[in-house]
Amino acid sequence: EPEVTQTPSHQVTQMGQEVILRCVPISNHLYFYWYRQILGQKVEFLVSFYNNEISEKSEIFDDQFSVERPDGSNFTLKIRSTKLEDSAMYFCASSASGGLGVKTQYFGPGTRLTVL
Amino acid sequence: AQSVTQLDSHVSVSEGTPVLLRCNYSSSYSPSLFWYVQHPNKGLQLLLKYTSAATLVKGINGFEAEFKKSETSFHLTKPSAHMSDAAEYFCVVSDQDNFNKFYFGSGTKLNVKP
């Protein structure tokens, strides 16, 4: 069964450094998402991406964040200058295209980001 | 805005006994509702979804959930727990305004005792 994969599983970085979290969505999906979960808090929506552009972003997704689909298979989340409060589990998801209505999102296992 | 409340952060049951994980939602419109499960070091796996068809939804691994509009609930049940059901379960809502955006509950950790 196809699944979403994410690398690395755990990333440790120093405050102020740039990090790139990588995701490989399910191959025929066209909608991509990033969510994050700070320890002890709810999973929160960050951004959705379709047709090579951001379709929606939350208040959390400020100028420090960016997303990219650099090739036909990867979807990345970049944090330019990490802060302590960026420490969280980051989940990538993808969903299929076609029709109106809700598209089931399929999630990866997450990348745990620790900012020191 | 949409929101989801999972009433229990932890539930503990004995193997072979029923499971009930509670979820209430708030939504201005007819919502779409999902249950996901997360086993340790694994991704969020879809258990089942409700998208305005039958109110009783059957999912994988013997789980089911019933959409009750009058109670704004979407509780997850299973008649007989198995040790492999031990995991964290998330109730999720998406609304007609924005199908792409999911709102998560805080999660319920299910412990299954032998």
HADDOCK unambig.tbl for C-alpha pairs under 7 A between the chains (distance, minus, plus):
assign (segid A and resid 41 and name CA) (segid B and resid 106 and name CA) 6.68 0.50 0.50
assign (segid A and resid 42 and name CA) (segid B and resid 104 and name CA) 6.41 0.50 0.50
assign (segid A and resid 42 and name CA) (segid B and resid 105 and name CA) 6.37 0.50 0.50
assign (segid A and resid 42 and name CA) (segid B and resid 106 and name CA) 4.76 0.50 0.50
assign (segid A and resid 43 and name CA) (segid B and resid 104 and name CA) 5.77 0.50 0.50
assign (segid A and resid 45 and name CA) (segid B and resid 101 and name CA) 6.83 0.50 0.50
assign (segid A and resid 45 and name CA) (segid B and resid 102 and name CA) 6.76 0.50 0.50
assign (segid A and resid 101 and name CA) (segid B and resid 99 and name CA) 6.18 0.50 0.50
assign (segid A and resid 102 and name CA) (segid B and resid 99 and name CA) 4.85 0.50 0.50
assign (segid A and resid 103 and name CA) (segid B and resid 99 and name CA) 6.90 0.50 0.50
assign (segid A and resid 107 and name CA) (segid B and resid 43 and name CA) 5.76 0.50 0.50
assign (segid A and resid 107 and name CA) (segid B and resid 44 and name CA) 5.34 0.50 0.50
assign (segid A and resid 107 and name CA) (segid B and resid 45 and name CA) 6.94 0.50 0.50
assign (segid A and resid 108 and name CA) (segid B and resid 43 and name CA) 4.68 0.50 0.50
assign (segid A and resid 108 and name CA) (segid B and resid 44 and name CA) 6.69 0.50 0.50
assign (segid A and resid 109 and name CA) (segid B and resid 41 and name CA) 6.49 0.50 0.50
assign (segid A and resid 109 and name CA) (segid B and resid 42 and name CA) 4.75 0.50 0.50
assign (segid A and resid 109 and name CA) (segid B and resid 43 and name CA) 3.33 0.50 0.50
assign (segid A and resid 109 and name CA) (segid B and resid 44 and name CA) 6.66 0.50 0.50
assign (segid A and resid 110 and name CA) (segid B and resid 43 and name CA) 6.51 0.50 0.50
